[in-house]
Amino acid sequence: MPPRKVQSKKAPVPPGAQAPERADAPRPKRPRVKKTVAILSRKRSLYSTRRLVEAIKARGHRALVFDTLRCCLLLARGKPRMTYRGAEVKGVDVVIPRIGASITAYGLAVVNHFEMMDVPVLNPPTAIARSRDKLRALQFLARAGLDMPRTVMAHDRGNVRKLVQEVGGLPVIIKLIKGTQGVGVMIAHTLPEVQTILDTFWDLGQEIVLQEFVAESEGRDVRALVVGDTVVGAMRRKAKKGEFRSNIHRGGEGRAITLPPAYVEAAVKAARIIGLEVAGVDMLEGREGPRLMEINSSPGFEGLEGATGQDIAGHIVEHALVYAGTRSGALLARAGRAS
């Protein structure tokens, strides 16, 4: 006789009591907590700003764009406050700063103020300041043992020949300390040329550095975009004909590449040393491996998204949300210890 199924009797449920849930019953989904992500940017229409807004909204969160120069910082006894176009700034969960080089000083003040208001900022003000000063950034990287082109800074007008020898001889790269997007970067092929350029900038009160010309990487470099501890995209940039600067803003072309492990490690380490959560790291392809050239705290990523097809904006936003949660937890723990 085939075995019969034994039906178990269900225990009666008392009136008003809730029946126990079945183990296989679908659990109700927790409603997603909507976050407010603020972007500091002069223009909402800029590619990187627009893409960040799209990425924030696509993930079900609220995006705010603050023109950095319209933020009003209020200090008095007690907690610092901020207004924007006359309205109090409240309820911001995390800030993504896109601080242009031309407004660095006020931009850093705004970022500092958000931190004082206990709002997590993706890229703290100290790290942004370090990255904006090319020499200061290289000092940090050199101390950590990362390779880079030989660099010298001086004000000795009578010893130019010696300075050029220190960076490997002619030709030599001359850079403004606070230049950006290839502006203030020159190449000099003769000593009189070097002397003229140095004298001109020194007379204008500008700080400059001389840097080794890496011949094997002439007209090209590698841009890696670091988010957290990951390189989320990389491309090789090649200068247009007749130009030695490979910046996309100067007509350079970018092609997606898969970075060798040594380049990934160098890029991530550089961002960590400077203290940046999001960074564009520019490297030259030297004979013995990556040579760190520059690190950018507000990297544009239009060219990189176009070259790689990666959702760079999405990676930045997702990291910002995780970072906000981590920082908020740290602040709560600190408040608990203080009480």
Secondary structure, DSSP 8 states (H G I E B T S, - for coil): --------------TT------TTS----------EEEEE-S-TTSHHHHHHHHHHHHTT-EEEEE-GGGEEEE--SSS-EEEETTEE-----EEEE---GGGHHHHHHHHHHHHHTT--BSS-HHHHHHHHSHHHHHHHHHHTT-----EE----GGGHHHHHHHTTSSSEEEEETT--TTTTEEEE-SHHHHHHHHHHHHHTT--EEEEE--GGGTTEEEEEEEETTEEEEEEEEE--TT-----GGGT-EEEE----HHHHHHHHHHHHHHT-SEEEEEEEEETTEEEEEEEESS---HHHHHHH---HHHHHHHHHHHHHHHHHHHHHHHHHHH-
